[in-house]
Amino acid sequence: MFVDRAVIEIGAGDGGKGAVSFRRAAGIPKGGPDGGDGGDGGDVIFAVEEGLNTLVDFRGVFHWNAEAGEAGRAKQQYGARGADRVIRVPAGTLVYDNKTGAQMADLRPGDRVVLARGGRGGRGNESFKSPTNQTPRTAEPGGKGERFEIRLELKLIADAGLVGLPNAGKSTLLGAISRTSPKIGAYPFTTLSPQLGIAELDPDRRVVFADIPGLIEGASHGAGLGHDFLRHIERTRIIVHLISVLPDDGSEPAANYRTIREELRGYSTELAEKPEIICLNKMDLLPDEDARTAAVKDFRAALRLGHDAEVLALSGASGLGTRAVIERVWKALHPRGEVESGWKAGVT
């Protein structure tokens, strides 16, 4: 189940109270104070875990608390520190204070962040002794741990986002270029949640693709899946726009292209200005190479594309041109041909 929003309460542990105690032993009639300090409360830590791509673990669980510190004891024994609560989340998780709206964290691959700090342990009476107060009967209570009601929002981190109308062939393409096995069928909205897949050209060259659920006219205003998934494209560095060469509903490929471009523009100018790779998909439905060449030519003419605007012909079902798409995306991501060591998905 894909879940990309959650509201929870996190609570760090309270500090343990300090002890009031006096040393008592045979032959020592005037033992001094020996109350130990309380232990610090545990922190609430958010850690990004590779492989997670949903916030489903937070459904039905509102309180996420760390342990309190132990109280101090006699004989100058300090209380143990409370255990931290480590909460594992996907890369791309945004954390907001749900009451103020302030952003608390933007979690990227490998991040580990303390979001609620435990209270300090209180001092025991041994800490209060002085030449003028040799029998202090004072100890401190532990400090309160931080507590927040927070809102979690997930924006998947990927290099390239696959966009297009329903049945443009995005899921089929993702399955063809990666080890992902998305559910595929001949009906609208096959993909009901974003899917991630890693396409590998060789061990040093990988591209993370996000299959964004099919958009429809009015998506930028909430129609269909609308805003629920358009925001997942915001963090991709490149948009791979898939258009079916033979749409199931008999519509024109060029008109379908314009529909999606309008929705991207309606959602945000920044999203509309992202680099785009145009792919005319399902070329296996055409009888021969001449028909495929003519389809690309007609598509370019309908959109009045210049010579510098590239249109890639492919078929996710047959594998035609799929490697060329990955190569084109890789070159766009790495214009100087650099290869990253300790690869991570690109983030802007």
Kinemage of the C-alpha trace (Angstrom):
@kinemage 1
@onewidth
@group {chain A} dominant
@subgroup {mainchain}
@vectorlist {calphas} color= white
{ca met a 1} P 0.000 0.000 0.000
{ca phe a 2} L 1.342 3.428 -0.980
{ca val a 3} L 0.934 6.143 1.658
{ca asp a 4} L 2.642 9.506 1.205
{ca arg a 5} L 1.154 11.559 4.080
{ca ala a 6} L 0.836 11.018 7.812
{ca val a 7} L 0.347 13.013 11.009
{ca ile a 8} L 1.965 11.630 14.158
{ca glu a 9} L 3.147 12.778 17.577
{ca ile a 10} L 6.750 12.221 18.579
{ca gly a 11} L 7.924 12.442 22.183
{ca ala a 12} L 11.479 12.302 23.453
{ca gly a 13} L 12.053 10.714 26.860
{ca asp a 14} L 11.935 12.768 30.060
{ca gly a 15} L 15.082 12.940 32.123
{ca gly a 16} L 15.214 10.798 35.280
{ca lys a 17} L 14.999 12.555 38.633
{ca gly a 18} L 18.043 12.917 40.849
{ca ala a 19} L 18.222 10.968 44.125
{ca val a 20} L 18.363 12.297 47.695
{ca ser a 21} L 20.432 9.858 49.710
{ca phe a 22} L 23.038 9.858 52.486
{ca arg a 23} L 25.808 7.424 52.987
{ca arg a 24} L 25.190 4.971 55.812
{ca ala a 25} L 27.868 2.535 56.888
{ca ala a 26} L 29.178 1.002 60.097
{ca gly a 27} L 31.911 3.117 61.659
{ca ile a 28} L 30.997 6.171 59.583
{ca pro a 29} L 28.625 8.173 61.784
{ca lys a 30} L 28.450 11.228 59.535
{ca gly a 31} L 28.168 9.929 56.010
{ca gly a 32} L 27.695 12.619 53.386
{ca pro a 33} L 25.209 12.936 50.531
{ca asp a 34} L 25.524 10.256 47.853
{ca gly a 35} L 22.399 10.655 45.683
{ca gly a 36} L 23.214 10.102 42.003
{ca asp a 37} L 21.978 12.024 38.963
{ca gly a 38} L 19.087 10.841 36.818
{ca gly a 39} L 19.734 9.604 33.287
{ca asp a 40} L 18.993 11.677 30.201
{ca gly a 41} L 15.872 10.868 28.214
{ca gly a 42} L 16.207 9.187 24.829
{ca asp a 43} L 15.981 11.159 21.575
{ca val a 44} L 13.580 10.621 18.681
{ca ile a 45} L 15.704 10.090 15.573
{ca phe a 46} L 14.570 9.907 11.963
{ca ala a 47} L 16.776 7.706 9.785
{ca val a 48} L 16.446 7.268 6.035
{ca glu a 49} L 16.366 3.615 5.014
{ca glu a 50} L 17.128 2.485 1.501
{ca gly a 51} L 14.339 0.510 -0.111
{ca leu a 52} L 11.446 2.252 1.639
{ca asn a 53} L 9.077 4.206 -0.603
{ca thr a 54} L 5.937 4.622 1.497
{ca leu a 55} L 4.790 5.976 4.868
{ca val a 56} L 2.431 3.047 5.429
{ca asp a 57} L 4.139 2.161 8.747
{ca phe a 58} L 2.539 5.242 10.306
{ca arg a 59} L -1.053 4.273 9.538
{ca gly a 60} L -2.909 3.740 12.801
{ca val a 61} L 0.114 4.539 14.995
{ca phe a 62} L -0.035 8.100 16.327
{ca his a 63} L 2.387 8.134 19.281
{ca trp a 64} L 6.091 7.477 18.715
{ca asn a 65} L 8.020 7.870 21.968
{ca ala a 66} L 11.557 7.369 23.218
{ca glu a 67} L 12.312 5.973 26.684
{ca ala a 68} L 12.606 8.119 29.792
{ca gly a 69} L 15.879 8.204 31.699
{ca glu a 70} L 16.162 6.202 34.913
{ca ala a 71} L 16.114 7.941 38.287
{ca gly a 72} L 19.381 8.319 40.170
{ca arg a 73} L 20.125 6.003 43.095
{ca ala a 74} L 22.080 5.910 46.323
{ca lys a 75} L 25.842 5.385 46.429
{ca gln a 76} L 26.309 7.957 43.670
{ca gln a 77} L 24.747 5.646 41.090
{ca tyr a 78} L 23.602 7.501 38.020
{ca gly a 79} L 20.383 6.498 36.259
{ca ala a 80} L 20.715 4.883 32.832
{ca arg a 81} L 20.039 6.960 29.746
{ca gly a 82} L 16.721 6.234 28.043
{ca ala a 83} L 16.825 4.353 24.746
{ca asp a 84} L 16.428 6.415 21.588
{ca arg a 85} L 13.455 5.848 19.298
{ca val a 86} L 14.746 5.437 15.748
{ca ile a 87} L 12.032 5.989 13.137
{ca arg a 88} L 12.879 4.746 9.655
{ca val a 89} L 11.488 6.667 6.692
{ca pro a 90} L 11.999 6.784 2.909
{ca ala a 91} L 14.330 9.259 1.257
{ca gly a 92} L 12.363 12.328 0.233
{ca thr a 93} L 10.354 12.583 3.462
{ca leu a 94} L 9.555 16.140 4.524
{ca val a 95} L 8.805 16.790 8.201
{ca tyr a 96} L 6.704 19.758 9.325
{ca asp a 97} L 5.564 21.013 12.710
{ca asn a 98} L 1.850 20.396 12.284
{ca lys a 99} L 0.882 23.315 14.532
{ca thr a 100} L 3.131 26.034 13.105
{ca gly a 101} L 3.681 24.669 9.598
{ca ala a 102} L 7.444 25.172 9.936
{ca gln a 103} L 9.611 22.675 8.085
{ca met a 104} L 11.746 20.656 10.490
{ca ala a 105} L 13.623 18.358 8.108
{ca asp a 106} L 14.043 17.408 4.464
{ca leu a 107} L 15.435 13.893 4.569
{ca arg a 108} L 17.787 12.750 1.827
{ca pro a 109} L 19.535 9.408 1.267
{ca gly a 110} L 21.738 8.500 4.225
{ca asp a 111} L 20.341 11.156 6.579
{ca arg a 112} L 19.947 10.539 10.299
{ca val a 113} L 18.449 13.490 12.182
{ca val a 114} L 17.423 14.099 15.799
{ca leu a 115} L 13.977 15.713 15.718
{ca ala a 116} L 13.068 15.595 19.424
{ca arg a 117} L 15.736 15.745 22.116
{ca gly a 118} L 15.426 13.957 25.414
{ca gly a 119} L 15.275 15.856 28.695
{ca arg a 120} L 18.402 16.106 30.829
{ca gly a 121} L 18.604 13.996 33.930
{ca gly a 122} L 18.140 15.836 37.216
{ca arg a 123} L 21.073 16.220 39.603
{ca gly a 124} L 21.126 14.202 42.793
{ca asn a 125} L 21.911 15.728 46.205
{ca glu a 126} L 25.557 14.674 45.959
{ca ser a 127} L 25.936 17.389 43.290
{ca phe a 128} L 24.690 20.086 45.707
{ca lys a 129} L 27.159 19.580 48.562
{ca ser a 130} L 29.386 22.505 49.460
{ca pro a 131} L 31.432 23.729 52.437
{ca thr a 132} L 28.388 25.660 53.630
{ca asn a 133} L 25.829 22.965 52.842
{ca gln a 134} L 27.230 19.589 53.756
{ca thr a 135} L 23.886 17.817 54.067
{ca pro a 136} L 21.829 19.004 51.105
{ca arg a 137} L 18.395 17.494 50.849
{ca thr a 138} L 17.759 18.852 47.406
{ca ala a 139} L 17.614 17.028 44.080
{ca glu a 140} L 16.352 18.063 40.675
{ca pro a 141} L 13.485 16.533 38.715
{ca gly a 142} L 14.389 15.452 35.220
{ca gly a 143} L 13.866 17.799 32.309
{ca lys a 144} L 10.966 17.255 29.958
{ca gly a 145} L 11.669 15.702 26.583
{ca glu a 146} L 10.611 17.605 23.482
{ca arg a 147} L 7.239 16.708 21.999
{ca phe a 148} L 5.875 17.639 18.603
{ca glu a 149} L 2.865 16.863 16.500
{ca ile a 150} L 4.392 16.518 13.072
{ca arg a 151} L 3.164 16.110 9.519
{ca leu a 152} L 5.065 13.812 7.197
{ca glu a 153} L 4.931 14.234 3.439
{ca leu a 154} L 6.766 12.040 0.970
{ca lys a 155} L 8.086 13.307 -2.341
{ca leu a 156} L 9.874 10.461 -4.045
{ca ile a 157} L 13.451 11.110 -5.097
{ca ala a 158} L 14.241 9.936 -8.607
{ca asp a 159} L 16.386 11.027 -11.525
{ca ala a 160} L 13.623 10.883 -14.122
{ca gly a 161} L 9.844 10.955 -13.878
{ca leu a 162} L 7.707 9.108 -16.421
{ca val a 163} L 4.601 11.155 -17.212
{ca gly a 164} L 1.761 10.813 -19.669
{ca leu a 165} L -1.922 10.080 -19.995
{ca pro a 166} L -3.333 6.813 -18.651
{ca asn a 167} L -2.338 3.878 -20.889
{ca ala a 168} L 0.614 5.739 -22.384
{ca gly a 169} L 2.713 2.706 -21.468
{ca lys a 170} L 4.670 4.052 -18.497
{ca ser a 171} L 4.358 0.921 -16.349
{ca thr a 172} L 5.285 -1.318 -19.265
{ca leu a 173} L 8.367 0.781 -19.948
{ca leu a 174} L 9.390 0.783 -16.295
{ca gly a 175} L 9.112 -3.001 -16.216
{ca ala a 176} L 11.169 -3.267 -19.409
{ca ile a 177} L 14.078 -1.124 -18.240
{ca ser a 178} L 14.252 -2.175 -14.586
{ca arg a 179} L 13.629 -5.133 -12.335
{ca thr a 180} L 10.373 -3.612 -11.150
{ca ser a 181} L 7.203 -5.614 -11.828
{ca pro a 182} L 4.385 -3.050 -11.846
{ca lys a 183} L 0.803 -4.182 -12.317
{ca ile a 184} L -0.098 -3.709 -15.976
{ca gly a 185} L -3.495 -3.844 -17.649
{ca ala a 186} L -5.491 -2.318 -20.511
{ca tyr a 187} L -7.608 0.036 -18.451
{ca pro a 188} L -7.247 3.572 -17.066
{ca phe a 189} L -5.266 4.221 -13.905
{ca thr a 190} L -3.491 0.861 -13.823
{ca thr a 191} L -0.865 2.593 -11.696
{ca leu a 192} L -2.529 3.944 -8.573
{ca ser a 193} L 0.698 4.903 -6.807
{ca pro a 194} L 4.167 6.022 -7.904
{ca gln a 195} L 6.607 3.207 -8.587
{ca leu a 196} L 10.398 3.400 -8.529
{ca gly a 197} L 12.699 1.379 -10.751
{ca ile a 198} L 16.452 1.386 -11.319
{ca ala a 199} L 17.649 1.088 -14.929
{ca glu a 200} L 21.253 -0.092 -15.177
{ca leu a 201} L 23.323 0.562 -18.291
{ca asp a 202} L 26.388 -0.942 -16.632
{ca pro a 203} L 27.580 -1.293 -12.996
{ca asp a 204} L 28.676 2.360 -12.890
{ca arg a 205} L 25.753 3.929 -14.731
{ca arg a 206} L 22.315 3.709 -13.203
{ca val a 207} L 19.203 5.842 -13.487
{ca val a 208} L 16.291 5.906 -11.036
{ca phe a 209} L 12.943 6.239 -12.793
{ca ala a 210} L 9.634 7.101 -11.106
{ca asp a 211} L 6.444 5.935 -12.831
{ca ile a 212} L 3.941 8.672 -11.990
{ca pro a 213} L 0.261 7.611 -12.199
{ca gly a 214} L -1.508 8.655 -15.381
{ca leu a 215} L -2.578 12.281 -15.530
{ca ile a 216} L -5.787 13.570 -17.068
{ca glu a 217} L -7.013 16.960 -18.145
{ca gly a 218} L -7.585 19.047 -15.023
{ca ala a 219} L -5.049 17.126 -12.924
{ca ser a 220} L -3.320 20.330 -11.831
{ca his a 221} L -6.639 21.419 -10.294
{ca gly a 222} L -7.239 18.119 -8.530
{ca ala a 223} L -9.077 16.113 -11.191
{ca gly a 224} L -8.385 12.389 -11.178
{ca leu a 225} L -5.351 11.681 -9.011
{ca gly a 226} L -4.391 15.345 -9.454
{ca his a 227} L -2.202 16.908 -6.808
{ca asp a 228} L -1.801 13.590 -5.013
{ca phe a 229} L 0.978 12.617 -7.400
{ca leu a 230} L 1.965 15.650 -9.466
{ca arg a 231} L 4.129 16.741 -6.544
{ca his a 232} L 6.189 13.554 -6.815
{ca ile a 233} L 7.566 14.876 -10.120
{ca glu a 234} L 8.911 18.006 -8.408
{ca arg a 235} L 12.110 16.302 -7.273
{ca thr a 236} L 12.910 14.525 -10.501
{ca arg a 237} L 15.632 16.150 -12.535
{ca ile a 238} L 14.219 15.199 -15.912
{ca ile a 239} L 10.738 14.480 -17.243
{ca val a 240} L 10.367 11.585 -19.677
{ca his a 241} L 7.097 12.302 -21.455
{ca leu a 242} L 5.486 9.193 -22.981
{ca ile a 243} L 2.862 9.560 -25.693
{ca ser a 244} L 1.115 6.598 -27.262
{ca val a 245} L 1.476 6.609 -31.060
{ca leu a 246} L -1.956 4.940 -31.300
{ca pro a 247} L -4.064 6.089 -28.330
{ca asp a 248} L -6.802 3.665 -27.302
{ca asp a 249} L -9.455 6.354 -27.479
{ca gly a 250} L -8.573 7.436 -31.018
{ca ser a 251} L -7.237 10.822 -29.903
{ca glu a 252} L -4.273 12.551 -31.532
{ca pro a 253} L -0.793 12.021 -30.000
{ca ala a 254} L 0.055 15.719 -30.391
{ca ala a 255} L -3.133 16.760 -28.580
{ca asn a 256} L -2.340 14.351 -25.745
{ca tyr a 257} L 1.135 15.821 -25.463
{ca arg a 258} L -0.310 19.331 -25.162
{ca thr a 259} L -2.763 18.159 -22.477
{ca ile a 260} L -0.004 16.922 -20.178
{ca arg a 261} L 2.199 19.948 -20.822
{ca glu a 262} L -0.712 22.183 -19.814
{ca glu a 263} L -1.209 20.236 -16.582
{ca leu a 264} L 2.472 20.502 -15.684
{ca arg a 265} L 2.361 24.237 -16.368
{ca gly a 266} L -0.828 24.616 -14.347
{ca tyr a 267} L 0.746 22.911 -11.353
{ca ser a 268} L 3.937 24.994 -11.265
{ca thr a 269} L 6.129 26.997 -13.615
{ca glu a 270} L 9.192 25.302 -12.171
{ca leu a 271} L 7.807 21.879 -13.024
{ca ala a 272} L 6.943 22.943 -16.570
{ca glu a 273} L 10.491 24.202 -17.108
{ca lys a 274} L 12.221 20.962 -16.164
{ca pro a 275} L 14.237 19.336 -18.963
{ca glu a 276} L 12.030 17.002 -20.983
{ca ile a 277} L 12.667 13.973 -23.170
{ca ile a 278} L 9.772 13.261 -25.556
{ca cys a 279} L 9.102 9.601 -26.365
{ca leu a 280} L 6.586 8.322 -28.884
{ca asn a 281} L 5.695 4.942 -27.412
{ca lys a 282} L 3.998 1.707 -28.597
{ca met a 283} L 5.798 1.734 -31.933
{ca asp a 284} L 5.365 -2.043 -32.093
{ca leu a 285} L 1.722 -1.382 -33.056
{ca leu a 286} L 2.844 0.040 -36.421
{ca pro a 287} L 3.513 -2.389 -39.283
{ca asp a 288} L 7.041 -1.410 -40.352
{ca glu a 289} L 9.895 1.059 -40.107
{ca asp a 290} L 8.436 3.338 -42.768
{ca ala a 291} L 5.228 3.693 -40.760
{ca arg a 292} L 7.225 4.453 -37.598
{ca thr a 293} L 9.286 7.104 -39.374
{ca ala a 294} L 6.137 8.692 -40.783
{ca ala a 295} L 4.490 8.710 -37.321
{ca val a 296} L 7.406 10.582 -35.785
{ca lys a 297} L 7.433 13.046 -38.690
{ca asp a 298} L 3.694 13.718 -38.374
{ca phe a 299} L 3.996 14.152 -34.610
{ca arg a 300} L 6.814 16.665 -34.974
{ca ala a 301} L 4.905 18.573 -37.628
{ca ala a 302} L 1.731 18.746 -35.521
{ca leu a 303} L 3.687 20.250 -32.624
{ca arg a 304} L 5.884 22.387 -34.908
{ca leu a 305} L 8.994 21.114 -33.162
{ca gly a 306} L 12.325 22.590 -34.170
{ca his a 307} L 15.295 20.544 -35.345
{ca asp a 308} L 16.827 20.715 -31.864
{ca ala a 309} L 13.783 19.063 -30.245
{ca glu a 310} L 14.393 15.320 -30.101
{ca val a 311} L 11.619 12.728 -30.301
{ca leu a 312} L 12.602 9.170 -29.397
{ca ala a 313} L 10.671 6.254 -30.899
{ca leu a 314} L 10.289 3.215 -28.654
{ca ser a 315} L 8.197 0.301 -27.549
{ca gly a 316} L 8.206 -0.708 -23.915
{ca ala a 317} L 6.418 -3.940 -24.847
{ca ser a 318} L 8.974 -5.115 -27.436
{ca gly a 319} L 12.047 -3.364 -26.047
{ca leu a 320} L 12.516 -1.293 -29.202
{ca gly a 321} L 14.541 1.844 -28.376
{ca thr a 322} L 14.400 1.389 -24.594
{ca arg a 323} L 18.165 1.368 -24.090
{ca ala a 324} L 18.427 4.535 -26.176
{ca val a 325} L 16.003 6.235 -23.769
{ca ile a 326} L 18.110 5.265 -20.737
{ca glu a 327} L 21.284 6.445 -22.511
{ca arg a 328} L 19.632 9.743 -23.388
{ca val a 329} L 18.518 10.286 -19.793
{ca trp a 330} L 21.984 9.383 -18.482
{ca lys a 331} L 23.681 11.861 -20.818
{ca ala a 332} L 21.254 14.591 -19.780
{ca leu a 333} L 21.994 13.892 -16.098
{ca his a 334} L 25.746 13.698 -16.666
{ca pro a 335} L 26.588 16.075 -19.508
{ca arg a 336} L 30.316 15.779 -18.756
{ca gly a 337} L 30.194 12.012 -18.640
{ca glu a 338} L 31.126 11.793 -14.977
{ca val a 339} L 30.404 8.616 -13.039
{ca glu a 340} L 29.492 8.925 -9.380
{ca ser a 341} L 30.969 6.564 -6.843
{ca gly a 342} L 28.616 5.540 -4.025
{ca trp a 343} L 25.749 6.275 -6.412
{ca lys a 344} L 22.675 8.009 -5.169
{ca ala a 345} L 19.608 9.229 -6.950
{ca gly a 346} L 20.026 12.814 -8.024
{ca val a 347} L 18.192 15.496 -6.094
{ca thr a 348} L 17.517 19.095 -6.943
